[in-house]
Amino acid sequence: MPNPPRLRAVALTVSAVLLSTLVAGCGDDSEDQDVTAQKLSWKDCPAPNAAEGGGDAPSPLPNGDKWQCATLKAPLDWNKPQGDKIGLALIRAKASGDESKRIGSLVFNFGGPGGSGVTTLPAFAEDYTTLRTRYDLVSFDPRGVGRSAPVECLSDLQLDAYFQQDATPDDAAERTRLLDDTKEFNAACEDNSKKVLPHVRTTDAARDLDLMRQVLGDDRLHYFGISYGTELGGVYAHLFPKKVGRAVFDAVVDPTEDSEQGSLGQTKGFQLALDNFAEHCVSQNEDCPIGDSAQDVKDRIAKLLTDLDSTPIPGVGLRKLTQTAATSGIVQSLYSQDFWEYLTEGLDQAYDGDGRVLMLLADSMNGRNEDGEYSNVTAANIAINCADDKSRYTEDYVERKLPEFRSASPVFGDYLAWAMVSCTDWAVAGAADRPDVSASGSAPILVVGNTGDPATPYEGARKMVEALGEGVGVELTYKGQGHGAYDSKNKCVQSAVNGYLLDGKVPAAGTVCS
């Protein structure tokens, strides 16, 4: 994807009228209201809107219960809690077990930043059936995302063009085009979302979490954070250490890295995942259709991307599979080993001039549905990253760093290096170089790292444990593939996580699952 958002690592047409209603329209009748005293009005969930990704309303749960949705009012500006309010979209599945054994609500954040929890939780609910026996399962669209005062930038047609650009410029003209398109994107965000952009920082979302805890009626926040959700959880633990209940961090962001270090770490992580994919193809298939050896697989991928840079091939509809779209599709497929078969199929077809499968994978990455509508995941991702991160990288700086990124990955190096310019012309100053997650006095937090994780490399789990502080983080290692561990359905991982969340049993630090 051109100038891809940094995946603090996982689809946009909301009218300005709706945005202004969400941001400013609630202020008149709620200025003097104590938001912690509000009562949520839970109702059957509607179908996701365009900013959430579209689609059908969530199907009933296995026992026939329906998903319930509500809107939580929160201050737009936490420094002015009596001022304008925004609505935060929530979803829940009530606990299925004996009410007397119910622990409380278990709040999920699935990452991004920019992912809609309202649409993601139902999609993965089956994985959390055991946890639901004692918890209400709850998730939400964080501020700036989905139905929660969504950041709006470009229209669907403009996004189609935006994602067709060249995100890995080879000469001065291409570099100028990339930087100009970045400025246009960022200016559109400011024009359409000026009021909300200063208030989508992770610290704001952490304060929303504590408001959510109180309104849900819990003395402590029980929390399951995945990918960027681990950073949000760490910031929450720093701000409210005494309010942390049973918490799990899975697919862990390294809180000690600045955005450049994080991008370089992801470059290495996706290259590792590509190496593992190539080895798997030739070892599991008597005749791997995309290469005779692991090196041959990678060489052919590199050649495909080089060829697409000058000669795109048919993709979906009138859109061509460009080098950037193909790279986005490959990145998307490396998030889960379950997607490797689609990557194999997509590459095999692309070598024959058919880019449809890789283009569909890229569409998934970019939040585009089959109707041509985009969620606001890209807009929200960039807005939250840029509001959080102080770093502002120039064209010259990226140029100097390209050799290091290319050394880390000949396939993904340029792609992720040039992504660092996404905040250069952003309207809001970044808050800090790194998040503060020190949480002295917090209850234990189970921190789960996956050795094959491409988006949040394994080393980040140990760094998170150290940053949380002595006696807080408890590390568990999963020797696997893909982004995250719990949803791999590994019995060892799920037993350890369930044991802590359901029974308060903290596994021994350094436990290894394979």
N, C-alpha and C positions, 0 to 999 in steps of 0.2 A: 504494500500500500504506500502511496506516495507520502513521504514525510510521516511514516507510521507512528502512531502514539506509542510511547514507552509502555510496555506491558508489565506494570508492576503486578506483574504477575506474579485473561483468558483466556447497524442495523439501526429517519429524522424528519419528520415533518410535524411539528407542533406549532400552532399558530401563535403569533405575537399576542393575540387577544387572550388565549388560554394562559400563556406565560404571565402576562400582566395580572390576570385574575389570581393565579396561584401565588404570585409574589406580593402584590400590593392589595388585592381585593379583600383580604381577611383582616386588614388592620383596623378598620373602622369599628368592628363589633368585638374586638378582642384585646384592645390596648391595655385594659386594666385587669385582664384575666390572668390568674396564676396558671400557667400551662401545665404544671404538675398536678393540678386538681381536675383536669379535663377527663371526661368519660368517653371512651371509644365506642363508636356505633358500628358494630360488626354486621356486615351484610354479605349475601352471596357475591362472589367475585365476578366482575364483568370480564369480557374479553380484553386482553392486553391492548393498549392503544399503540399507535405507530411508534412513538418514542420508546416503548417497551419492547418492540419487535413484532407486534401484531399477532395474529393467530386466534385460536379459539379460547374460550374460558376454560379454566382448568377442570379436568374430569374429576368426578367424585372419588374420594379415597376408597381403598379396598372394602372397608366396612360400610360404605354407602354415605359416610359423612361428606358434607360439602366444604370446600375451601371457603374461608371467610376473609373479607377484606375490610379495611377501615382506613381513615385518614387521621394522622396525628398532627396537631398544630404545633409548630415550633417557631421560635424567633428567627426571622431572616438574619439578623445581626445579633449574635449572642452577647455582644457588648451593649446592646440596647434591647434587653429582654421584653420591655413593654412596648416596643415598636411594632413594625409590620410583621405579620406572620406568614409562613409558608405551610403548605400541606405536604406531609410525608406519607407516601403510600405504604401500607402494611398488609401482610397476608399471614394467615395462621391456619394450622390444622390442630384442633384441640386434642389433648392427650387421650389416648385410646384405652388406658388402663384404669385401675381402681383409683377413684378420686382421692382416697386417703393416702395413696402412695405418690401422688403427683408432687414433683419437686418445684415446678414453676414453668417459666417460658425459657426455651433455648433459642437464642437469637443467632441467625446465620448471616454472614456476609460472604458472598462467593467471589469477590475480587473485581478485577478490572485495572484501576478503578473505572467505573462506568457501567458495570453490569447491573441489570435489574434483578433484584432478589425476588420480586413479586412473580416474575416469570420463571426464574431458575429453580426456586424451591419445589414447586410442583413437579418439575421435570426430573428431579433427583429424589423425590420423596420416598420412593421404594427403598432406597439405600438407608434411610433413617427410620425405618419401621420400628426397629427395636428401641431407639431413643424416644420415639413417640409414646411408648407405653407409660412413660413417667414425665414427659414434657409436652407442653404445647409447642409445636414447631412454628417459629416465627421468622419471617424475613421482611425485607423492606427495599424500596428504591431509595438509596441515599440522596441527599440534596444534590440537585443538578442532574439527576438521572430519572429516566422514565416518566412517571407521573409526579415526581417530587420536584417542582420548580425546575423543569428540565432546561439545560443549556441548549440553545438553538443557534446553529451557525448557517450552514448551506442547505439549499433545497435538495430534493432527491436527484433532479437532473444535474444540478451542479456537483453533487457528490459522485454521480456516475463519471463525470469528466475528471473530477479530482482524483479518483482512484485509477484513472487510466494514465495519469502522468508518469513521468520517469522519476522514481525516487532515488536512483543511483546515478547521478549526473557524471558524464565522462568528459565534458568540456565546459568552457566558460559560458556558452549560450545555454546549455542545459542547467548549469548551476544557477544562472540568473533566473531561469524559468521556475525552478524549484523554489527559490527564495521568494520570488514574486507571488507564486501561488500560496506559499505559506503565509505571507503578509495578507493576502486577500482572505484566506480562511480565518485568520485571527481577527481581522477587521470585521468580518461578518459576525463572528461570535460577540464582539463588543457591541456592534450595532443592534443585534437581536437579543442580547442577554446581559446588557451592561449592569443591571441592578443586582443580578445574582452572582456574577463572576467573582467579586471579592469575598464571597461567603460560602465557597465550596471546599474549603480546606479540610484536611483530615481532622484537625482539631475541632472544627465545627461539627463534623459528622460524629466525633466521639462524644461531644456534648449532647447531640441528638440521641445517641445510644443511652446516655444516662437518663435523659428525659423519658425515653421509651421504657427503660427499666422501671422507673417510678410509676408511670401510667399503667403498665402491665401488672403492677402490684408486687414486684419482687424486691426483697431487701438487697439482693446482690444480683449482678448481671451474669447469667450463665450464657456462654458464648462459644460459637464454632466459627472461626475465621479461616478462610481459604485464600491463598495467594495474597493480593493486596489486603484482603480481610485480616491477615496477620499483622500488617502494619497498623491498620485501624485498631485492632485489638490491643496492640502494644501501646499505642498512643492513649487509648482509653485507660489501660492499666497505669500508665504514668500519671494521668490526670486524676484518676479515681482509684488508687490502689486498694483502699479499704472496701470498695464496692465490687471487687472482682469475686465472682463465685467460682464455679467449675468452668474452666476455659480450655479450649483446644485450638492450637494454631497448626494448620496443615498447608504444605507448599509455601515455605516460609521466606518472606522478603528479608534480605540482609539489611538491617537498620543502620549498619555502620558505613554503608557505601553512599557516595553522592550519585547523582544521576549518570554521570559519565562512567563511573565504576560499575553501576548497575547495568548499563547498556553493554559494556564490555563483558560482564559476567554472563548476560543473556546470549551474547554472540558465541561465547564458548559453550554455553549450555545447549543451544540449538544445534551447534556443530556436533556435540557429543551425541545428541539424540539422532542426528542424521547418520552418524557413524554406526550407531546401534541398529537403526533401521536397515542400513545397507547390509550389515553383517547378518541380520535376521533373515533378510530376503534370500541371500545365497545359501544360508545354512538350513532354512526350512523348506526350500523349494529345490527339487531336483533340477529344474530349469528356471531360474529366476528370470522373469520376462524383461527385466530392465537392466540386466548386467550379468557378466560372467563371473565377476568377483566383487567384493565390497568396494574396492578402489574403482573398478569399472563402473559400478552403479553411480558413485559420486562424480566421476569424470564425465559421465553422460549427462548428469543433472547440470553440472557446471556448463557444459557445452550447450545444452538446451537453453539455459538462461542467457548465455551470450548471444545465441542465434535470435532469441525473442527480442533482444534489445534493438536489433535492427529490423527484424521481420516478425511482427506478431502474427499469430494464427487465429482462426475462428474460435470464439469462446462461447458466449451465451447471447442469443439474439444478435443485435448489431455490434455488441461489444467484443473487442478482440482480447485474446490472452496476451498480455504484454509481459515483459520481464518482471515488472513489479508485481503484477497480478499473480504470476506463477510463483514468485517468491512468497507472497502472502499465503497462497494456497498450501505451499509446502510447510510453512511455519504453522498454519492451523492444524495440519494433519499430524504434526509432531507433538501436539499437546496430549495425545492419548494413543497408546498402542492399539486401541480398538480402531483407530483411523488409518493405521498403516496399510491396510488392504486397499483403502480408497486412494491413498497416495500411489501405491503400485499401479492401480488401474489408471489413475490420472496421468502418471508419467508415461505408461505404455501407450495410451491414446495420444498424448501430446507428441510423442516421437513419430506418430503417423499423421500429425497435422490437425488433431482434434483436441482443442483446449477446454472442452466443456466441464469435465470433472474438476480440473484444477481451478477453473473460474468459479465453480460453485463453492469450492472450499474457500477461495478468496472472499466470496460474497458472505460466507458464514463468518469469516474473520472480521469483515467490515460492517456486519450488522445489516446486510441487505436481504430482504425476503424475496420470495418468488414473484411477488407483485411489483417489485421495483421500489418498494418503500424501505427506508433505512431507519433503524432505531437510532437513538442519539448516543450510542456507546462511544463513538469516536469523539464527538464533541465533548462529552462529559469526561472522557479519559484525558484529553488534552487539557481541559479546563482545570481539573483537579490536580493533575501533575504540575501544571504551570503555577497554580496558586500555592502549591506546597514547596516547590523547588526554587531556590534562589538562582541556580545556575542559568546563565544565558550565553549560549555558545555561538560564535561567529563562524562564517564560512571559512575564514583562514584557519581557525582553530581546528575545525573538523578536518580540513585538508591535511594538517600536520598529524592528526591522529589516525588517518586512514591506514598507514602501514601496520600499525598495531592491531587495528580491527581486522584487517585482511589476514594477518598472521594467525589471529584467533579463528577465523573462518573465511575461506575463499568464497563461500556461498552467501553467507549472511553478513559479512563484515561491512561492506558499503551500505547495505540496507539499514542496519541498525546504527551505524555511525552518523549517517545523514539525518536520521530521525532526531538527533540531538538539537537540531535547529528549530524544532517545533515551538519552543517557547521564546525564541529570540525577540519577537515583536509583540509579545503578549501584553495586554492592557493592564494586568495586575501584577504587582511585584510578588516574587516568591517568598515564602515565609522563612525557610531555613535550608541549609545544605543537607541536613539529615534529620529524620524524626527522632525525638527523644522518647525512648520507651523504658527508661529506668523506672522500676516499680517496686521499690522497697516497701515491704509490708503487705504486698499482694498475696493472695492465696496461690498455691501452685498452679502453673500454666503448663499443660502438656504440649510440647513443641515437636512436631513430626516432620522429619526431612526425608526426601526420596532421592536416592543416589543417582537416578537417571532423569531427574526433573530438568527440562530444558528452560523453562521460563523463570523459575526461582531455584537456582542451583543449590545443591545439597549443602554446601558450606554455609549458606545463610542461616540454617537451623542452629548451628553451634554459635554463630555470631549473635543471634537473637537471644539464646539462652544466657550468654555472657552479658548482653546489654540489659536484659531484664533485671539482673542483679542476683546476688547470692540467695539461694533458697527459694527462688521463684520459678525459673524455667527448668523443666525436666525434659531432656532430649530422648526421643525415640527415633531410630533409623529404620527406614524401609528400603531394602535392596530391590528396586523395581524400575519400571519405565513409566514415562508420562508425567503429567502435571498433577501433583498431589498423591496421597496415599490411601486415605479412607475409602474413596470411591473406586479404588482398584479392586475392592472386595476381598483383599487379603485378610484371611481370618485372624492372623496374629495381630495386625494393626487394629482391626475392628474390635477385637476382644479387649485390647489395651484401652482404646478410646472409650468404648462402652463401659468398661469397668470403672473408669474414672468418672465419666459423666453421670452414670446411673447409680453407682455405689460409693463413689468417693475414693476408690482404690488407686493410688498413684503408682504407676509402674516404676520399676527400678530405673534410675537414670542410666542411660547407655544401652537400654534394651534394643536388640536388633531383630527385625522381622525380615524374612525373605520368602 
